[in-house]
Amino acid sequence: MRLVQLQSPAGDTRVAIVENDRLRLLAGFESVYALAQAALRDSRPLSDTIGACTSGDTLEYDPVYRLASEWRLLPPFTHPEPSRCLVTGTGLTHKASADNRQAMHTNPAELSDSMRMYYWGLEGGRPAPGSIGVAPEWFYKGCGSILRPHGEPLLVPRFAEDGGEEPEVAGVYIIDADGRPRRVGMAIANEFSDHKTEKKNYLYLAHSKLRTCSIGPELVVNPEFRAVPGTVSVERDGRVLWSKLVATGEAKMSHTLANLEHHHFKYDAHRRPGDTHIHFFGADAFSFGDGIQLEDGDVMVIAFNGFGRALRNPIRLERGEQRLVK
């Protein structure tokens, strides 16, 4: 089951189920967050709650997806108070990502801290069920206000060195009334980072992650996440400039999903009832690793099998000099 959130021509928010080339609107709920809260309150699966509120109203998906409709796609999951949505991620979960980080910071003959952490994941990131494995890398991106939907530009701020796509899948979570994390679903994600800033010194990694990012266009409820092939590409002036096959999922990662989730939610502050979390699971490849310099107006395209339509976002460079913040 795949869901989208939309803004209607009247400005209100609606939820719809994806049915091939149609979107079937749901009645009685203005957001996936409200749907999830209702499912928790009624102690029943989210899919049952969704099935009970389908309407007879449908929209043609193509014009909405192509941004040619008065209806607009939103991120497929949001919190009514964006400050209560924590956007985070973990890196070095895929070999290609570790290789790129290794190449950024050291002589290839030397073993960087990044590569050591990747190997720690290989050795201890897949514990037996019910056991705790080694902790992965973790980073903070911002609160829910940094999320952008399909089709909306991702910004390279004036102070930034660069901006580039990171094709990933993100987990979407809500914390229930008893402080337990509940996975609502997963979505295609562009984690979007400043790789030139990171390359200067790995201690700048935290700075490089504080950027807008995107998820969607669809939220997948109960997706298959063992082995998920996909593609990432960059388009310039309507033509494909660069493209690469990518893969994610537990079979392609050095950590199990359960281990990543444990180490994110082991912190009391990450289990506040009513809060939501968007957590990126790591990338397999990105254009920066192949020497591609993205330019204003380039379009980043990410697709994963089983996760619905591709996520497309243009890149926008903020012009002008930095301004001192007082």
Steps between C-alpha positions, in 0.01 A plus 500: 500500500635841397376837625549861397419827672364782286400861526168568331425810290316635807817469708399212728699177539371163380629143504460259209578138416695440180300276265717473188431823305232624743508645850206398719432764766437399860219651704522628855877542534710797393840330540676165528599609851129521594441158341784348702374656822153359434642153435695515826197625691283219363775235535469380144731484199548817300384319185163425667456864598576606143263243352214628715522858373545468124267718296365489148695814403806451280756716320711431194852443636708603197423875497549519877835320472610720207409815699239582234200496736352741752549218750853491643693210650633551853757286682311173559536533877506815713433607857246780561776663710817469286725556801378164634633310200866403533682443170812286539697226334780251511791473260764242415237228475590423136845408365489759220427777749792395717727486194401853400562631850836318509601663171403845631722503804804276476764343289319192360771281652404616849191392691286800598275525805206482257616168358570366849141583596371324190700189593366519856154478344601195296634332812231599751211672323294184439441354847276203566131588546447645846866601538666842474767558238763767449377860466500656151596853405220748572433854379241774544350686205240723663133504594203443272522847346795386283295232319413574137254310279544351156561774244610773741859634481767404753706802599875556506527792746732798442743371761515147355780354292285262299182295491444149374250216504520196726252232384358318799195347661376665821300348782197693626407465868255625759539464878189359664341609828718254696824629348549211256620567146264376228614475139231650276680414176791591274557739212751581229726775629759749379714574803682784315829606656794737450779261404764768441459628856525144629810435291690788663503312829285212622420705812298724268263210432243640745499836316470330160178326601306811608321542167155463351412146392207319345288188539230353282301539296344191661504342846507120481324315782669166583753506214736220405842619621731202463651587161384815324660585163467843350652776290626852559556755227566868438327683215631824348306696240260210454770238438655237727844625607584208730327181613585203717342184635461499878379248755387511860319276747623276779679259266709792368579659836747437778230543767159343547201729502429395860851602606473841332162558663620391845794740497282790388219443747711395801514868598215612726478832313419306182196333656276793591133411446355671195836581339590375154831397343631486143816285504720450192659156463805588289600526136664263254630755245480869410621719217762685707690172538532492119625858478170660389452867594129583518384833362200722562193343341635144478235243593581211735294186436480202738297182451482173697306191396181457701501858630278665243581780262842661488590791727608802293645822643684782324798661668499874564809704587436797728677804354677786674744545786468351845327721754624525857239370744488714814 
